[in-house]
Amino acid sequence: MEQKDDIWYIERVLKGDKQYFSHIVDKYKDIVYSIAFKVLRNREDAEEMAQESFIKVYKSLHTFKGDAKFSTWLYRITYNSCISEVRKKKLKFVSTDDVQISDEPEEMNFDGIPEENRALYVKAALDKLPEDEYTLILLYYFEEKPIEEIGEITRLSASNVKVKLFRARKKLYSILNEMLKGELYTIL
Protein backbone atom coordinates (compact mmCIF):
# COMPACT_ATOMS: atom_id res chain seq x y z
CA MET A 1 0.00 0.00 0.00
CA GLU A 2 1.34 3.39 -1.00
CA GLN A 3 2.06 5.83 1.83
CA LYS A 4 0.12 9.10 1.47
CA ASP A 5 1.31 12.44 2.81
CA ASP A 6 -0.51 14.44 5.47
CA ILE A 7 -2.08 16.84 2.96
CA TRP A 8 -3.80 13.94 1.18
CA TYR A 9 -5.46 12.85 4.42
CA ILE A 10 -6.34 16.41 5.40
CA GLU A 11 -8.03 16.98 2.04
CA ARG A 12 -10.08 13.79 2.50
CA VAL A 13 -11.19 14.85 5.97
CA LEU A 14 -12.13 18.31 4.71
CA LYS A 15 -14.20 16.70 1.95
CA GLY A 16 -16.21 14.84 4.58
CA ASP A 17 -14.35 11.53 4.84
CA LYS A 18 -13.86 11.84 8.60
CA GLN A 19 -12.45 8.34 9.01
CA TYR A 20 -9.16 9.53 7.42
CA PHE A 21 -8.45 11.64 10.50
CA SER A 22 -7.67 8.40 12.36
CA HIS A 23 -4.52 8.06 10.19
CA ILE A 24 -3.34 11.47 11.38
CA VAL A 25 -4.02 10.53 15.00
CA ASP A 26 -2.21 7.20 14.64
CA LYS A 27 0.79 8.83 13.00
CA TYR A 28 1.27 11.59 15.58
CA LYS A 29 -0.24 10.28 18.82
CA ASP A 30 3.05 9.22 20.42
CA ILE A 31 4.88 12.51 19.91
CA VAL A 32 1.82 14.57 20.89
CA TYR A 33 1.51 12.55 24.09
CA SER A 34 5.27 12.89 24.77
CA ILE A 35 5.13 16.66 24.46
CA ALA A 36 2.05 16.84 26.67
CA PHE A 37 3.50 14.50 29.28
CA LYS A 38 6.78 16.35 29.57
CA VAL A 39 5.09 19.72 29.98
CA LEU A 40 2.28 18.55 32.27
CA ARG A 41 4.24 15.84 34.12
CA ASN A 42 1.14 13.76 34.72
CA ARG A 43 0.00 10.77 32.66
CA GLU A 44 -3.73 11.44 32.94
CA ASP A 45 -3.37 15.15 32.17
CA ALA A 46 -1.12 14.34 29.21
CA GLU A 47 -3.59 11.82 27.81
CA GLU A 48 -6.40 14.33 28.17
CA MET A 49 -4.36 17.12 26.61
CA ALA A 50 -3.32 14.88 23.71
CA GLN A 51 -6.99 14.13 23.05
CA GLU A 52 -7.90 17.80 23.34
CA SER A 53 -5.11 18.71 20.96
CA PHE A 54 -6.42 16.33 18.31
CA ILE A 55 -9.95 17.66 18.85
CA LYS A 56 -8.68 21.24 18.39
CA VAL A 57 -6.79 20.20 15.27
CA TYR A 58 -9.85 18.42 13.86
CA LYS A 59 -12.14 21.39 14.52
CA SER A 60 -9.71 23.88 13.03
CA LEU A 61 -8.36 21.72 10.21
CA HIS A 62 -10.03 24.06 7.71
CA THR A 63 -7.76 26.87 8.95
CA PHE A 64 -4.55 24.96 8.20
CA LYS A 65 -2.99 26.94 5.35
CA GLY A 66 -0.02 24.72 4.63
CA ASP A 67 2.49 27.54 5.20
CA ALA A 68 4.31 25.25 7.63
CA LYS A 69 4.39 21.49 7.81
CA PHE A 70 1.30 19.91 9.29
CA SER A 71 3.38 18.34 12.07
CA THR A 72 4.69 21.79 13.05
CA TRP A 73 1.16 23.12 13.23
CA LEU A 74 0.00 20.13 15.30
CA TYR A 75 2.97 20.31 17.71
CA ARG A 76 2.45 24.03 18.17
CA ILE A 77 -1.21 23.52 19.05
CA THR A 78 -0.22 20.79 21.51
CA TYR A 79 2.60 22.76 23.07
CA ASN A 80 0.54 25.96 23.40
CA SER A 81 -2.43 24.06 24.85
CA CYS A 82 -0.16 22.46 27.45
CA ILE A 83 1.42 25.78 28.38
CA SER A 84 -2.04 27.31 28.76
CA GLU A 85 -3.05 24.43 31.00
CA VAL A 86 0.07 24.87 33.13
CA ARG A 87 -0.66 28.57 33.50
CA LYS A 88 -4.26 27.83 34.44
CA LYS A 89 -3.08 25.52 37.17
CA LYS A 90 -0.47 28.09 38.17
CA LEU A 91 2.29 25.52 37.93
CA LYS A 92 5.82 26.74 37.46
CA PHE A 93 6.94 26.91 33.85
CA VAL A 94 10.28 28.35 32.91
CA SER A 95 10.06 30.62 29.89
CA THR A 96 12.89 30.50 27.37
CA ASP A 97 12.08 33.89 25.85
CA ASP A 98 14.56 35.63 28.16
CA VAL A 99 17.58 33.89 26.62
CA GLN A 100 19.44 36.11 24.16
CA ILE A 101 22.77 34.32 23.63
CA SER A 102 23.64 33.07 20.17
CA ASP A 103 25.53 29.78 20.46
CA GLU A 104 25.60 27.23 17.69
CA PRO A 105 24.11 23.83 18.55
CA GLU A 106 26.46 20.88 18.61
CA GLU A 107 25.72 17.25 17.81
CA MET A 108 25.23 14.83 20.68
CA ASN A 109 27.52 11.85 20.87
CA PHE A 110 26.70 9.01 23.26
CA ASP A 111 29.80 6.93 22.52
CA GLY A 112 30.85 7.01 26.18
CA ILE A 113 27.76 5.07 27.27
CA PRO A 114 27.81 1.28 26.97
CA GLU A 115 25.67 0.44 23.93
CA GLU A 116 23.60 -2.24 25.68
CA ASN A 117 22.37 0.31 28.28
CA ARG A 118 22.44 3.46 26.18
CA ALA A 119 18.69 3.79 25.62
CA LEU A 120 17.92 3.29 29.31
CA TYR A 121 20.49 5.87 30.45
CA VAL A 122 19.44 8.43 27.87
CA LYS A 123 15.72 8.00 28.66
CA ALA A 124 16.35 8.31 32.40
CA ALA A 125 18.46 11.43 31.86
CA LEU A 126 15.90 12.99 29.51
CA ASP A 127 13.18 12.45 32.12
CA LYS A 128 15.20 14.60 34.53
CA LEU A 129 15.31 17.59 32.18
CA PRO A 130 12.84 20.47 32.62
CA GLU A 131 9.88 20.30 30.23
CA ASP A 132 11.08 23.08 27.93
CA GLU A 133 14.53 21.50 27.46
CA TYR A 134 13.05 18.04 27.03
CA THR A 135 10.69 19.34 24.35
CA LEU A 136 13.54 20.98 22.43
CA ILE A 137 15.70 17.83 22.60
CA LEU A 138 12.73 15.69 21.57
CA LEU A 139 11.88 17.85 18.56
CA TYR A 140 15.47 18.39 17.40
CA TYR A 141 17.06 14.98 17.93
CA PHE A 142 14.18 12.51 17.88
CA GLU A 143 11.75 14.23 15.51
CA GLU A 144 14.64 15.77 13.52
CA LYS A 145 12.94 19.14 13.22
CA PRO A 146 15.09 22.05 11.99
CA ILE A 147 15.84 24.95 14.36
CA GLU A 148 13.48 27.30 12.51
CA GLU A 149 10.57 24.86 12.77
CA ILE A 150 11.20 24.32 16.49
CA GLY A 151 11.15 28.10 16.83
CA GLU A 152 7.74 28.18 15.15
CA ILE A 153 6.41 25.46 17.45
CA THR A 154 7.73 27.00 20.67
CA ARG A 155 7.53 30.65 19.54
CA LEU A 156 11.20 31.17 20.27
CA SER A 157 13.73 32.83 18.04
CA ALA A 158 16.17 30.55 16.24
CA SER A 159 19.02 31.85 18.41
CA ASN A 160 17.05 31.08 21.58
CA VAL A 161 16.38 27.56 20.34
CA LYS A 162 20.10 27.09 19.66
CA VAL A 163 21.03 28.35 23.11
CA LYS A 164 18.46 26.19 24.84
CA LEU A 165 19.60 23.13 22.90
CA PHE A 166 23.20 23.85 23.84
CA ARG A 167 22.28 24.20 27.51
CA ALA A 168 20.04 21.15 27.45
CA ARG A 169 22.87 19.05 26.01
CA LYS A 170 25.22 20.30 28.73
CA LYS A 171 22.64 19.46 31.38
CA LEU A 172 22.00 16.06 29.81
CA TYR A 173 25.74 15.40 29.86
CA SER A 174 25.92 16.31 33.54
CA ILE A 175 22.98 14.07 34.40
CA LEU A 176 24.45 11.17 32.44
CA ASN A 177 27.88 11.75 33.94
CA GLU A 178 26.38 11.67 37.42
CA MET A 179 24.43 8.50 36.59
CA LEU A 180 27.59 6.82 35.36
CA LYS A 181 29.58 8.21 38.32
CA GLY A 182 32.25 9.96 36.29
CA GLU A 183 32.81 7.12 33.81
CA LEU A 184 31.56 9.27 30.95
CA TYR A 185 34.17 11.59 29.50
CA THR A 186 32.86 12.87 26.20
CA ILE A 187 29.29 13.18 25.04
CA LEU A 188 29.31 16.61 23.49
C-alpha positions as CSV (number, residue, x, y, z in Angstrom):
1,M,0.0,0.0,0.0
2,E,1.3,3.4,-1.0
3,Q,2.1,5.8,1.8
4,K,0.1,9.1,1.5
5,D,1.3,12.4,2.8
6,D,-0.5,14.4,5.5
7,I,-2.1,16.8,3.0
8,W,-3.8,13.9,1.2
9,Y,-5.5,12.9,4.4
10,I,-6.3,16.4,5.4
11,E,-8.0,17.0,2.0
12,R,-10.1,13.8,2.5
13,V,-11.2,14.9,6.0
14,L,-12.1,18.3,4.7
15,K,-14.2,16.7,1.9
16,G,-16.2,14.8,4.6
17,D,-14.3,11.5,4.8
18,K,-13.9,11.8,8.6
19,Q,-12.4,8.3,9.0
20,Y,-9.2,9.5,7.4
21,F,-8.5,11.6,10.5
22,S,-7.7,8.4,12.4
23,H,-4.5,8.1,10.2
24,I,-3.3,11.5,11.4
25,V,-4.0,10.5,15.0
26,D,-2.2,7.2,14.6
27,K,0.8,8.8,13.0
28,Y,1.3,11.6,15.6
29,K,-0.2,10.3,18.8
30,D,3.0,9.2,20.4
31,I,4.9,12.5,19.9
32,V,1.8,14.6,20.9
33,Y,1.5,12.5,24.1
34,S,5.3,12.9,24.8
35,I,5.1,16.7,24.5
36,A,2.0,16.8,26.7
37,F,3.5,14.5,29.3
38,K,6.8,16.3,29.6
39,V,5.1,19.7,30.0
40,L,2.3,18.6,32.3
41,R,4.2,15.8,34.1
42,N,1.1,13.8,34.7
43,R,0.0,10.8,32.7
44,E,-3.7,11.4,32.9
45,D,-3.4,15.1,32.2
46,A,-1.1,14.3,29.2
47,E,-3.6,11.8,27.8
48,E,-6.4,14.3,28.2
49,M,-4.4,17.1,26.6
50,A,-3.3,14.9,23.7
51,Q,-7.0,14.1,23.0
52,E,-7.9,17.8,23.3
53,S,-5.1,18.7,21.0
54,F,-6.4,16.3,18.3
55,I,-9.9,17.7,18.8
56,K,-8.7,21.2,18.4
57,V,-6.8,20.2,15.3
58,Y,-9.8,18.4,13.9
59,K,-12.1,21.4,14.5
60,S,-9.7,23.9,13.0
61,L,-8.4,21.7,10.2
62,H,-10.0,24.1,7.7
63,T,-7.8,26.9,9.0
64,F,-4.6,25.0,8.2
65,K,-3.0,26.9,5.4
66,G,0.0,24.7,4.6
67,D,2.5,27.5,5.2
68,A,4.3,25.3,7.6
69,K,4.4,21.5,7.8
70,F,1.3,19.9,9.3
71,S,3.4,18.3,12.1
72,T,4.7,21.8,13.0
73,W,1.2,23.1,13.2
74,L,0.0,20.1,15.3
75,Y,3.0,20.3,17.7
76,R,2.4,24.0,18.2
77,I,-1.2,23.5,19.1
78,T,-0.2,20.8,21.5
79,Y,2.6,22.8,23.1
80,N,0.5,26.0,23.4
81,S,-2.4,24.1,24.9
82,C,-0.2,22.5,27.4
83,I,1.4,25.8,28.4
84,S,-2.0,27.3,28.8
85,E,-3.0,24.4,31.0
86,V,0.1,24.9,33.1
87,R,-0.7,28.6,33.5
88,K,-4.3,27.8,34.4
89,K,-3.1,25.5,37.2
90,K,-0.5,28.1,38.2
91,L,2.3,25.5,37.9
92,K,5.8,26.7,37.5
93,F,6.9,26.9,33.9
94,V,10.3,28.4,32.9
95,S,10.1,30.6,29.9
96,T,12.9,30.5,27.4
97,D,12.1,33.9,25.9
98,D,14.6,35.6,28.2
99,V,17.6,33.9,26.6
100,Q,19.4,36.1,24.2
101,I,22.8,34.3,23.6
102,S,23.6,33.1,20.2
103,D,25.5,29.8,20.5
104,E,25.6,27.2,17.7
105,P,24.1,23.8,18.5
106,E,26.5,20.9,18.6
107,E,25.7,17.3,17.8
108,M,25.2,14.8,20.7
109,N,27.5,11.8,20.9
110,F,26.7,9.0,23.3
111,D,29.8,6.9,22.5
112,G,30.9,7.0,26.2
113,I,27.8,5.1,27.3
114,P,27.8,1.3,27.0
115,E,25.7,0.4,23.9
116,E,23.6,-2.2,25.7
117,N,22.4,0.3,28.3
118,R,22.4,3.5,26.2
119,A,18.7,3.8,25.6
120,L,17.9,3.3,29.3
121,Y,20.5,5.9,30.5
122,V,19.4,8.4,27.9
123,K,15.7,8.0,28.7
124,A,16.4,8.3,32.4
125,A,18.5,11.4,31.9
126,L,15.9,13.0,29.5
127,D,13.2,12.5,32.1
128,K,15.2,14.6,34.5
129,L,15.3,17.6,32.2
130,P,12.8,20.5,32.6
131,E,9.9,20.3,30.2
132,D,11.1,23.1,27.9
133,E,14.5,21.5,27.5
134,Y,13.0,18.0,27.0
135,T,10.7,19.3,24.3
136,L,13.5,21.0,22.4
137,I,15.7,17.8,22.6
138,L,12.7,15.7,21.6
139,L,11.9,17.9,18.6
140,Y,15.5,18.4,17.4
141,Y,17.1,15.0,17.9
142,F,14.2,12.5,17.9
143,E,11.7,14.2,15.5
144,E,14.6,15.8,13.5
145,K,12.9,19.1,13.2
146,P,15.1,22.1,12.0
147,I,15.8,25.0,14.4
148,E,13.5,27.3,12.5
149,E,10.6,24.9,12.8
150,I,11.2,24.3,16.5
151,G,11.1,28.1,16.8
152,E,7.7,28.2,15.1
153,I,6.4,25.5,17.5
154,T,7.7,27.0,20.7
155,R,7.5,30.6,19.5
156,L,11.2,31.2,20.3
157,S,13.7,32.8,18.0
158,A,16.2,30.6,16.2
159,S,19.0,31.8,18.4
160,N,17.0,31.1,21.6
161,V,16.4,27.6,20.3
162,K,20.1,27.1,19.7
163,V,21.0,28.3,23.1
164,K,18.5,26.2,24.8
165,L,19.6,23.1,22.9
166,F,23.2,23.9,23.8
167,R,22.3,24.2,27.5
168,A,20.0,21.2,27.5
169,R,22.9,19.0,26.0
170,K,25.2,20.3,28.7
171,K,22.6,19.5,31.4
172,L,22.0,16.1,29.8
173,Y,25.7,15.4,29.9
174,S,25.9,16.3,33.5
175,I,23.0,14.1,34.4
176,L,24.4,11.2,32.4
177,N,27.9,11.7,33.9
178,E,26.4,11.7,37.4
179,M,24.4,8.5,36.6
180,L,27.6,6.8,35.4
181,K,29.6,8.2,38.3
182,G,32.3,10.0,36.3
183,E,32.8,7.1,33.8
184,L,31.6,9.3,30.9
185,Y,34.2,11.6,29.5
186,T,32.9,12.9,26.2
187,I,29.3,13.2,25.0
188,L,29.3,16.6,23.5
